[in-house]
Amino acid sequence: MSKLYTFDNIADIILFSLLTFFVAPYILVDKTKMLANFKDSYRTAFIVGFLGSLYIWETDTKKTIYPEEKVVEIVVTTDSAAK
């Protein structure tokens, strides 16, 4: 079972929602007017913010929730002198 209810993971999820719904639309539409030519510029900014959140999830947060499995190496040796 994954541990989503730790403080760090909840903080990351809140960061993702802020990025998706507030930061990206504010920067892309209101501040820089980069998406002024789009018909629905706020929806486009939401999509860009979501893609940014998805990138951060894949590169950082996913590793803390689903840590890589530890590989156990088994070495079998034979003692030819004992035979």
C-alpha positions in Angstrom: 0.0 0.0 0.0 1.4 3.4 -0.9 1.8 6.0 1.8 0.0 9.0 0.4 -1.0 10.5 3.8 2.4 11.7 5.0 3.0 15.4 5.4 5.4 15.6 2.5 3.1 14.0 0.1 0.1 16.1 1.1 2.3 19.2 0.7 3.3 18.0 -2.8 -0.4 17.4 -3.8 -1.3 20.9 -2.6 1.6 22.3 -4.5 0.4 20.5 -7.7 -3.1 22.0 -7.3 -1.8 25.5 -6.8 0.5 25.1 -9.8 -2.3 23.8 -12.0 -5.2 26.2 -11.0 -3.5 29.4 -9.8 0.2 29.8 -10.7 0.2 28.7 -14.3 -3.0 30.7 -15.3 -1.7 33.8 -13.5 1.7 33.7 -15.1 0.7 32.6 -18.6 -2.5 34.7 -19.0 -2.5 37.6 -16.6 1.2 38.5 -16.2 2.9 37.7 -19.5 -0.1 37.6 -21.9 1.6 34.6 -23.6 -1.8 32.9 -24.2 -3.7 36.0 -25.2 -4.2 34.7 -28.8 -6.0 31.5 -27.7 -9.8 31.3 -27.7 -9.9 30.0 -24.1 -6.6 31.0 -22.6 -7.4 29.9 -19.1 -8.2 26.4 -20.1 -4.9 26.2 -22.0 -3.1 27.6 -18.9 -4.7 24.9 -16.8 -3.5 22.2 -19.2 0.1 23.7 -19.1 0.0 23.7 -15.3 -1.3 20.2 -15.2 1.6 19.0 -17.5 4.0 20.8 -15.2 2.5 19.1 -12.2 2.7 15.7 -14.0 6.4 16.3 -14.8 7.2 17.1 -11.2 5.2 14.0 -10.1 7.1 11.7 -12.5 10.6 13.1 -11.6 10.3 13.7 -7.9 7.2 12.7 -5.9 6.7 9.3 -7.4 10.1 8.2 -6.1 9.1 9.0 -2.5 5.7 7.2 -2.7 6.9 4.1 -4.7 10.5 3.5 -3.7 12.5 1.2 -6.0 12.7 -2.3 -4.8 16.0 -3.4 -3.3 17.7 -6.0 -5.3 19.1 -8.9 -3.3 22.0 -10.6 -4.9 22.5 -14.3 -4.1 25.9 -15.7 -4.7 26.4 -19.4 -4.7 30.0 -20.6 -4.5 31.2 -24.2 -4.6 34.3 -25.3 -2.7 36.1 -27.7 -5.1 38.8 -28.4 -2.5 36.2 -29.9 0.0 35.2 -32.6 -2.5 
